[in-house]
Amino acid sequence: MSSALYSWGRYPHVQQTGHACHWRSQLAARLDDVVLEHGTTLPFGNGRSYGDSCLAVSNHVVQMRSLDRFIKADWENGVLLAESGVTLGEILSIAIPQGWFLPVTPGTQFVTLGGAIANDVHGKNHHLRGTFGNHVLRFGLLRHNQEALVCSLGENPALFAATIGGLGLTGIIDWAEIRLLPIRSSQIDSTVVRFGGLSEFFALSAELDHQHEYSVAWIDCLAKGNNTGRGVFIVGDHAQYGQQEVDQRLKLRVPLTPPLSLINNLSLRFFNEIYWRVHPAKRTRQRSSYEPFFYPLDRILHWNLIYGRKGFQQYQCVIPDAVAELAIRELLGAISASGQGSFLAVLKRCGDIASPGLLSFPLPGTSLALDFPQKANLGRALFSRLDAIVREAGGRLYPAKDAHMTGSDFRQAYPAWEQLEALRDPVLNSLFWKRVIV
Ligand SMILES: Cc1cc2nc3c(=O)[nH]c(=O)nc-3n(C[C@H](O)[C@H](O)[C@H](O)COP(=O)(O)OP(=O)(O)OC[C@H]3O[C@@H](n4cnc5c(N)ncnc54)[C@H](O)[C@@H]3O)c2cc1C
């Protein structure tokens, strides 16, 4: 059985045929079949990567989502073993009632365990907990024509390191064991304050990050002059008391793909202005459930479709601490001068906890992420200017979000790529890897 799949940004708009596998015992045979018929393939989680890193060169992927069973849970110690197609949301639905939470979560709960490992995802607590890979104890890895392997810091350590952030290229993860985070409540106590400019963001981050589990800022990337870098700063912690309840609020759905993007300069400016103004000028404490805090965009299913048939690209970079403020000011200047930009750009200080993964994205510095409706000259006009600033600052782009970076920028920013290439399973290849390496 197969189904049509795309990446989240729907750019490049390359349809993938999914070959699903329902039982771990059949995965090796499934991989064999797809390789026999199509030459190469790639594991596919839930398609929440924006660009081309989840797209196979052959356009035929092994779809992992139906391997979605929990295998073992140790609720005393918060250790969970599950098949790799389980989503982070499904993990929360069984972990929260037992007093546990994900140790690290990205901005959507619709990603699979395998996808979270393969991109070594990070979240609002990177400054305290590092990446998802820092909490992976071991996993099963299936490589073509090989015995199934178990990888951990102690067993097959080279493949363990290469697979965390390994973009699905070293083999198929069929199960994984992770350590969870203890919580007393599923609610989040947060403090919110708006800020008027970039310097204020860095001052708030220096003051508050180390006092809180979670920290993130939304910024108005279209603001100019004195307002450049204005935004809303949010820190939060798991509440110390309250219910341990799984959020089950109703989700809205974008019913169809409009022919043209609903995002334009007018709607962007209007939304960014309103968003900034509705947030308090003074530090304000509030309590909310975990979903609106971590996953505000998950409320609208398939929100990616509002960008129309051409889709969109996300630009996410991280800039080292020493030059972060300067370079991010320059990036925002270039973006606002171009008049293009996103509803909510995200600014986040990353910490210095090293990931076990070879090609992990975060580094000690500040990450900026923004969405742009796809246009013919986006890469040439704006992204090449932004890339030059990132390169000059010694920063790098995030492969999970990328559809444009040059091979030389990638190889310069991720020197361990050669180790990954040496361990790549030759039957696995992505459009991303082909673009930057092969
Ligand atoms: C709204 C939104 C917010 C996001 N916020 C963040 C964020 O805050 N931080 C962050 O880091 N990321 C973020 N992301 C990106 C997302 O977390 C990653 O792209 C994630 O890896 C997607 O997981 P997936 O299961 O959808 O995998 P896919 O996108 O389908 O695949 C991702 C990669 O994993 C590989 N893969 C998938 N399953 C397996 C497997 N079983 N074995 C081996 N390899 C596999 C694929 O080959 C591919 O290379 C966000 C995405 C969205 C849409």
The ligand as a Tripos MOL2 file, in Angstrom:
@<TRIPOS>MOLECULE
LIG
   53    58     1     0     0
SMALL
NO_CHARGES

@<TRIPOS>ATOM
      1 C1          5.4690   23.5690   13.2920 C.3       1 LIG1
      2 C2          6.8530   22.9620   13.3700 C.ar      1 LIG1
      3 C3          7.6860   23.3300   14.4050 C.ar      1 LIG1
      4 C4          8.9650   22.7800   14.5060 C.ar      1 LIG1
      5 N1          9.7580   23.1680   15.5400 N.ar      1 LIG1
      6 C5         10.9910   22.6390   15.6690 C.ar      1 LIG1
      7 C6         11.8210   22.9760   16.7790 C.ar      1 LIG1
      8 O1         11.4410   23.7580   17.6380 O.2       1 LIG1
      9 N2         13.0400   22.3750   16.8680 N.ar      1 LIG1
     10 C7         13.4800   21.4760   15.9380 C.ar      1 LIG1
     11 O2         14.5830   20.9520   16.1000 O.2       1 LIG1
     12 N3         12.7120   21.1310   14.8760 N.ar      1 LIG1
     13 C8         11.4960   21.6990   14.7300 C.ar      1 LIG1
     14 N4         10.6940   21.3310   13.6680 N.ar      1 LIG1
     15 C9         11.2100   20.3610   12.6900 C.3       1 LIG1
     16 C10        10.8490   18.9220   13.0730 C.3       1 LIG1
     17 O3         10.8880   18.7450   14.4640 O.3       1 LIG1
     18 C11        11.8650   17.9760   12.4540 C.3       1 LIG1
     19 O4         11.9640   18.1750   11.0790 O.3       1 LIG1
     20 C12        11.5310   16.5000   12.7490 C.3       1 LIG1
     21 O5         12.6800   15.7480   12.5300 O.3       1 LIG1
     22 C13        10.3980   15.9810   11.8710 C.3       1 LIG1
     23 O6         10.1150   14.6510   12.2510 O.3       1 LIG1
     24 P1          9.2270   13.6840   11.3520 P.3       1 LIG1
     25 O7          8.8660   12.5150   12.1800 O.co2     1 LIG1
     26 O8          8.1190   14.4430   10.7220 O.co2     1 LIG1
     27 O9         10.2860   13.1960   10.2780 O.3       1 LIG1
     28 P2         10.4220   13.5260    8.7280 P.3       1 LIG1
     29 O10        10.3340   14.9760    8.5370 O.co2     1 LIG1
     30 O11         9.5260   12.6580    7.9460 O.co2     1 LIG1
     31 O12        11.9240   13.0460    8.5020 O.3       1 LIG1
     32 C14        12.9780   13.7750    9.1130 C.3       1 LIG1
     33 C15        14.2800   13.0150    8.9540 C.3       1 LIG1
     34 O13        14.2280   11.8680    9.7840 O.3       1 LIG1
     35 C16        14.5170   10.7050    9.0330 C.3       1 LIG1
     36 N5         13.7380    9.6350    9.6550 N.ar      1 LIG1
     37 C17        12.4150    9.6270    9.9020 C.ar      1 LIG1
     38 N6         12.0730    8.4750   10.5220 N.ar      1 LIG1
     39 C18        13.2080    7.7570   10.6680 C.ar      1 LIG1
     40 C19        13.5190    6.4760   11.1960 C.ar      1 LIG1
     41 N7         12.5730    5.7070   11.7450 N.pl3     1 LIG1
     42 N8         14.7940    6.0450   11.1530 N.ar      1 LIG1
     43 C20        15.7800    6.8250   10.6220 C.ar      1 LIG1
     44 N9         15.5450    8.0470   10.1160 N.ar      1 LIG1
     45 C21        14.2750    8.5010   10.1260 C.ar      1 LIG1
     46 C22        14.1180   11.0420    7.6150 C.3       1 LIG1
     47 O14        14.8230   10.2660    6.6690 O.3       1 LIG1
     48 C23        14.5080   12.5190    7.5390 C.3       1 LIG1
     49 O15        15.8710   12.6490    7.2430 O.3       1 LIG1
     50 C24         9.4140   21.8460   13.5300 C.ar      1 LIG1
     51 C25         8.5610   21.4660   12.4900 C.ar      1 LIG1
     52 C26         7.2880   22.0160   12.4040 C.ar      1 LIG1
     53 C27         6.3840   21.6070   11.2760 C.3       1 LIG1
@<TRIPOS>BOND
     1     1     2 1
     2     2     3 ar
     3     2    52 ar
     4     3     4 ar
     5     4     5 ar
     6     4    50 ar
     7     5     6 ar
     8     6     7 ar
     9     6    13 1
    10     7     8 2
    11     7     9 ar
    12     9    10 ar
    13    10    11 2
    14    10    12 ar
    15    12    13 ar
    16    13    14 ar
    17    14    15 1
    18    14    50 ar
    19    15    16 1
    20    16    17 1
    21    16    18 1
    22    18    19 1
    23    18    20 1
    24    20    21 1
    25    20    22 1
    26    22    23 1
    27    23    24 1
    28    24    25 2
    29    24    26 1
    30    24    27 1
    31    27    28 1
    32    28    29 2
    33    28    30 1
    34    28    31 1
    35    31    32 1
    36    32    33 1
    37    33    34 1
    38    33    48 1
    39    34    35 1
    40    35    36 1
    41    35    46 1
    42    36    37 ar
    43    36    45 ar
    44    37    38 ar
    45    38    39 ar
    46    39    40 ar
    47    39    45 ar
    48    40    41 1
    49    40    42 ar
    50    42    43 ar
    51    43    44 ar
    52    44    45 ar
    53    46    47 1
    54    46    48 1
    55    48    49 1
    56    50    51 ar
    57    51    52 ar
    58    52    53 1
@<TRIPOS>SUBSTRUCTURE
     1 LIG1         1 GROUP 0 **** ****
